[in-house]
C-alpha cells in the first residue's frame, strides 16, 4: 500500500483483547507499516497498539452493573470519539463487546470512517433490530461460526466466515507431573477446576458459590483437590476470600488447569468452549443480577446459554443458570461427573471431536487479517 494505514481498534474485555492482539499481529505480518490505536488491554499493548482507553473502564456485564459504571463507560466513549476525530483513521475495527461497540461504530460511521466488525455479536439470538443495525452501520462483518455467514448475508450484511480464533491459540504446558506436584496432589486424588470467570463482577458473583460447593464436596469425598485459576485482569480484592485447605488459587496456569483437571465447573462464555475443546468433563454455570437476567430472558431466544451447547444445538453440557446455580445443585452435578468419570470423560472427548468438526480449521486470525487488508485496499 502506498501510504501507512491507521486503524482504530476497540476491544472491551479480556477475550476481545486476546483476539484483537492476534488479529493485529497478523495484519502487521502482511503490512508492517500499519499504525494502531484505540481501546484494549495489555495484550494489545504488547503488539504495539497505542492504548488510549484502558478496557478496564468499560469491562462490565449486565444492565445494573453498567448503570453503576455509566460515568466511566460514557467517559471512555467520549474519549474514544475524540481520539477518532483527531486521528481520522482509515478504518475502525471493533471486536465483540456489542453494547459499547454499537454506539462507537455508529459514531465512526457518521464521520465517514469504514467499520469492520470482528467476532460479530450473536444477533441470531436477539431481536431482528440488531441485524438491521449491522446492515446499516457495518461495512464488513467477520463471523466466527459457520452458520453466521448465511444468516448475516441473508439479512443484507456484508459478511464473511473466517473461523473461530480460539483454535489459533498457542501455549506451552508445564509438564503434568510438575503441575500436579505444585497442586500438592497425591496418588488417588482427583483435581476439580473451579473457574469463576475473567471479570471482577463474575468473580464476585460466582466465587462464593464455588467455594461453598467445594466445602460440600469435601463432606462426601476425601480425595479431592480444587484449583481456581486467577485471571490477571481481575482486581486483587476479588480474591480476598478464604478458600478450603485443599483449594489452591493459581496464576498463569490457566491452560494447565484445563488440561490436567479431572472435572470442572466453568463460567459460561469463552471458558466453557475452551474447557470443551480440552475434553474436560464440565458443568457450565452463570449468575447475573436479577434485573439483568429478567430483561435478558425477554430479549434472547435460545434454548441454551453456553457456547458448546449453542454450537452443537443440544444440551451436551449441563447448565446451571441463575437460580439453579447453588452450592447444592452444583455439588450434585459434579458428584455425578466424579462417580461416572470414565464414561463422562469419553463423552467429553466426543463433544471435543464434534466441536472441532463444526468449527473447522485453525487460522481464523490470519484469514480475518487478510479479509481486512483486502477490504481496505479495495476502498482506497
C-alpha positions in Angstrom: 0.0 0.0 0.0 1.4 3.4 -0.9 0.7 5.1 2.5 0.7 3.7 6.0 -2.8 2.7 7.2 -4.1 3.9 10.5 -6.6 1.6 12.2 -8.6 2.2 15.3 -9.3 -0.9 17.4 -11.9 -1.4 20.1 -11.7 -4.4 22.5 -13.5 -4.0 25.8 -12.9 -7.3 27.6 -10.1 -9.9 28.2 -11.1 -12.3 25.5 -11.6 -9.5 23.0 -8.1 -8.1 23.9 -6.6 -11.5 23.2 -8.4 -12.0 19.9 -7.7 -8.4 18.8 -4.0 -8.8 19.6 -3.7 -11.9 17.4 -5.5 -10.0 14.6 -3.2 -7.0 14.9 -0.2 -9.4 14.8 -1.4 -11.0 11.6 -2.2 -7.6 9.9 1.3 -6.4 10.8 2.8 -9.5 9.2 1.0 -8.6 6.0 1.7 -4.8 6.2 4.3 -3.9 8.9 3.6 -0.2 8.4 0.0 -0.2 9.8 -0.4 2.0 12.9 -3.0 1.0 15.5 -4.6 2.9 18.4 -7.7 2.7 20.5 -9.1 0.7 23.4 -7.8 -2.5 24.8 -5.6 -4.1 27.4 -2.1 -5.5 28.0 -2.1 -7.9 25.0 -2.9 -5.2 22.5 -0.2 -3.0 24.0 2.4 -5.8 23.6 1.6 -5.9 19.9 2.5 -2.2 19.7 -1.0 -0.8 19.8 -1.3 2.7 21.4 -4.0 2.1 24.0 -5.7 5.4 24.6 -8.6 3.9 26.6 -7.8 1.1 29.0 -10.5 -1.6 28.7 -10.9 -1.9 32.5 -13.0 1.3 32.3 -15.8 -0.4 30.4 -15.4 -4.2 31.1 -18.6 -5.0 32.9 -21.5 -7.4 32.3 -25.2 -6.8 33.0 -27.6 -3.9 32.9 -27.5 -3.0 36.6 -23.7 -3.3 36.5 -23.5 -1.0 33.5 -25.7 1.6 35.3 -23.4 1.6 38.3 -20.4 2.4 36.0 -22.2 4.6 33.5 -19.9 7.5 34.1 -16.8 5.6 33.4 -18.3 4.0 30.3 -19.6 7.2 28.8 -16.3 8.9 29.6 -14.5 6.2 27.7 -16.9 6.5 24.8 -16.4 10.3 24.6 -12.6 9.9 24.8 -12.6 7.3 22.0 -14.7 9.6 19.8 -12.3 12.5 20.4 -9.3 10.3 19.5 -11.0 9.1 16.3 -11.8 12.7 15.4 -8.1 13.7 15.9 -6.5 10.7 14.2 -9.0 10.2 11.3 -8.2 6.5 10.9 -8.7 4.6 7.7 -11.0 2.2 9.5 -12.4 1.2 12.8 -12.2 -2.5 13.8 -14.4 -3.4 16.7 -14.1 -6.8 18.4 -17.2 -8.4 20.0 -18.5 -6.3 23.0 -21.6 -5.1 21.3 -23.2 -2.8 23.9 -20.2 -0.4 23.8 -19.1 -1.0 20.2 -22.5 -0.4 18.7 -22.5 3.1 19.9 -18.9 3.7 18.9 -19.2 2.3 15.4 -22.4 4.3 14.8 -20.4 7.5 15.7 -17.5 6.5 13.5 -19.8 5.6 10.5 -21.4 9.0 10.7 -17.9 10.5 10.4 -17.4 8.5 7.2 -15.0 6.0 8.7 -15.4 2.4 7.4 -16.4 0.0 10.1 -15.3 -3.7 10.4 -16.8 -5.9 13.0 -14.7 -8.9 14.0 -16.4 -11.6 16.1 -19.9 -10.3 15.3 -22.4 -10.2 18.2 -24.8 -13.1 18.4 -27.6 -11.3 16.6 -29.2 -14.6 15.6 -30.1 -15.0 19.2 -31.6 -11.5 19.6 -34.3 -9.4 18.0 -34.1 -8.6 14.3 -33.2 -4.9 15.1 -29.6 -5.8 15.8 -29.2 -7.4 12.4 -30.7 -4.3 10.8 -28.2 -2.2 12.8 -25.3 -4.3 11.3 -26.7 -3.9 7.8 -26.9 -0.1 8.2 -23.6 0.7 10.0 -21.1 -2.1 9.4 -19.1 -2.3 6.1 -17.6 -5.7 6.7 -18.7 -8.3 9.3 -16.3 -11.2 10.1 -18.1 -14.1 11.6 -16.6 -16.9 13.7 -19.3 -19.6 13.5 -20.1 -21.3 10.1 -23.9 -20.7 10.5 -23.5 -17.0 11.0 -22.4 -16.0 7.4 -25.6 -17.2 5.7 -27.7 -15.7 8.4 -26.0 -12.3 8.1 -25.8 -12.2 4.3 -29.4 -13.3 4.1 -30.2 -10.2 6.2 -28.3 -7.8 3.9 -25.0 -7.7 5.9 -21.7 -7.8 4.0 -20.3 -10.8 5.9 -17.6 -13.5 5.6 -16.9 -16.5 7.8 -13.3 -16.7 8.9 -13.4 -19.4 11.6 -13.0 -19.3 15.4 -9.9 -17.6 16.7 -9.9 -19.9 19.8 -8.3 -22.5 17.6 -5.4 -20.2 16.9 -4.1 -20.1 20.5 -0.6 -21.2 21.1 0.6 -22.2 24.5 3.2 -24.4 26.1 2.1 -26.5 29.1 4.0 -27.2 32.2 4.6 -31.0 32.4 1.6 -32.7 34.0 3.7 -34.3 36.8 5.2 -30.9 37.7 1.8 -29.2 37.7 0.1 -31.8 39.9 3.1 -31.8 42.3 2.6 -28.0 42.5 -1.0 -28.6 43.4 0.1 -31.0 46.2 -1.7 -33.9 44.5 -1.2 -37.4 46.0 -1.8 -40.7 44.3 -5.6 -41.4 44.1 -6.6 -37.8 44.4 -8.7 -36.0 41.8 -8.4 -32.4 40.7 -11.5 -30.2 40.3 -11.3 -26.9 38.4 -13.4 -24.1 39.7 -13.5 -21.3 37.1 -15.4 -18.2 38.2 -14.7 -16.0 35.1 -12.4 -13.3 34.0 -14.2 -10.1 35.1 -14.5 -8.6 38.6 -18.3 -8.8 38.5 -18.1 -12.5 37.6 -15.7 -13.5 40.3 -17.7 -11.6 43.0 -20.9 -13.3 41.9 -19.6 -16.8 41.3 -16.6 -17.5 43.7 -18.6 -17.7 47.0 -20.9 -20.4 45.5 -18.0 -22.3 44.0 -16.1 -22.4 47.3 -19.3 -23.4 49.2 -19.7 -26.2 46.7 -16.1 -27.3 47.4 -16.9 -27.4 51.1 -19.9 -29.6 50.4 -18.0 -32.0 48.2 -15.4 -32.3 50.9 -18.0 -33.8 53.2 -18.7 -36.6 50.6 -15.2 -37.2 49.1 -11.9 -37.3 51.0 -9.7 -37.4 47.9 -10.3 -34.1 46.1 -8.2 -31.1 45.4 -9.6 -27.9 44.0 -7.9 -25.3 41.8 -9.1 -21.8 40.9 -7.2 -20.1 38.1 -6.9 -16.3 38.8 -7.4 -14.2 35.7 -4.8 -11.5 35.6 -7.4 -8.9 34.6 -9.4 -9.4 37.9 -8.7 -7.0 40.8 -6.8 -8.3 43.7 -9.5 -7.5 46.2 -11.8 -10.0 44.4 -9.6 -12.8 45.7 -9.6 -11.7 49.3 -11.6 -14.8 50.4 -10.6 -17.8 52.5 -10.7 -21.0 50.4 -10.8 -24.5 51.9 -7.5 -26.0 52.9 -7.5 -28.3 49.8 -8.2 -25.4 47.4 -5.4 -23.6 45.5 -5.7 -20.2 43.8 -3.1 -20.2 40.9 -1.9 -17.6 38.5 -0.6 -18.0 34.9 -1.6 -21.7 34.8 -5.0 -21.4 33.1 -4.3 -23.9 30.3 -2.8 -26.4 32.7 -5.9 -26.2 34.8 -8.0 -27.1 31.7 -5.6 -29.8 30.5 -4.9 -31.6 33.8 -8.1 -31.3 35.9 -10.3 -34.4 36.2 -13.6 -32.4 36.1 -14.6 -28.7 36.1 -17.2 -26.1 37.0 -16.8 -23.4 34.3 -18.5 -20.0 33.9 -20.4 -19.6 30.6 -18.5 -17.8 27.9 -15.3 -18.4 26.1 -14.0 -20.6 29.0 -16.8 -23.1 28.5 -15.8 -23.6 24.9 -12.1 -23.8 25.9 -12.9 -26.5 28.5 -14.9 -28.5 26.0 -12.1 -28.2 23.4 -9.7 -29.6 26.1 -12.1 -32.6 26.6 -12.7 -31.6 30.3 -15.9 -33.0 31.7 -17.6 -29.9 33.0 -20.7 -28.2 34.4 -21.4 -24.7 33.0 -22.8 -22.0 35.2 -23.6 -18.4 35.3 -25.4 -15.9 37.5 -26.4 -12.3 36.8 -28.1 -9.5 38.7 -31.8 -10.5 38.8 -32.9 -7.4 36.8 -30.3 -8.1 34.1 -31.4 -11.8 33.8 -35.1 -10.9 33.7 -34.6 -8.4 30.8 -32.2 -10.7 29.0 -34.7 -13.6 29.1 -37.2 -11.2 27.3 -34.7 -10.5 24.5 -32.8 -13.7 23.9 -34.4 -16.6 22.1 -32.2 -19.5 22.6 -32.7 -22.9 24.4 -29.1 -23.0 25.6 -26.6 -20.5 27.1 -23.2 -22.0 26.8 -21.2 -21.8 23.5 -20.7 -25.6 23.2 -24.4 -26.3 23.5 -25.3 -23.5 21.1 -22.8 -24.7 18.5 -23.9 -28.4 18.9 -27.6 -27.4 19.1 -28.3 -29.7 22.1 -27.7 -29.8 25.8 -24.3 -31.6 25.5 -23.1 -29.9 28.8 -25.2 -29.4 31.9 -26.0 -25.7 32.5 -26.8 -24.2 35.9 -28.0 -20.7 35.3 -29.2 -18.1 37.7 -31.4 -19.7 40.5 -30.1 -23.2 39.5 -26.6 -22.2 40.4 -26.4 -23.1 44.0 -23.8 -25.0 46.1 -26.2 -28.0 46.4 -27.1 -28.2 42.8 -23.5 -27.8 41.6 -22.2 -30.3 44.1 -24.8 -32.8 42.9 -23.8 -32.4 39.2 -20.1 -32.6 40.0 -20.7 -35.7 42.1 -22.3 -37.3 39.0 -19.2 -36.5 37.0 -16.9 -37.9 39.7 -18.9 -41.2 40.1 -19.1 -41.9 36.4 -15.8 -40.3 35.5 -14.6 -42.7 32.8 -17.9 -42.5 30.9 -18.1 -38.7 31.3 -14.5 -38.4 30.0 -15.4 -40.4 26.9 -18.5 -38.2 26.4 -16.3 -35.1 26.8 -13.8 -36.3 24.2 -16.7 -36.9 21.8 -18.0 -33.4 22.4 -14.5 -32.1 21.7 -14.4 -34.0 18.4 -17.8 -32.7 17.3 -16.9 -29.1 18.2 -13.7 -29.2 16.2 -15.5 -30.6 13.2 -18.1 -27.8 13.5 -15.5 -25.0 14.0 -13.2 -26.1 11.2 -9.5 -25.4 10.8 -7.3 -23.0 12.7 -6.1 -19.8 11.1 -9.0 -17.6 11.8 -6.9 -14.6 12.8 -4.9 -14.8 9.6 -8.0 -15.2 7.4 -9.6 -12.2 9.2 -6.4 -10.1 8.7 -6.4 -10.9 5.0 -10.0 -10.0 4.6 -9.4 -6.7 6.4 -6.4 -5.7 4.3 -8.1 -6.8 1.1 -11.2 -4.8 2.0 -9.2 -1.6 2.8 -7.2 -2.0 -0.4 -10.5 -2.1 -2.3 -11.8 1.1 -0.8 -8.6 3.2 -1.0 
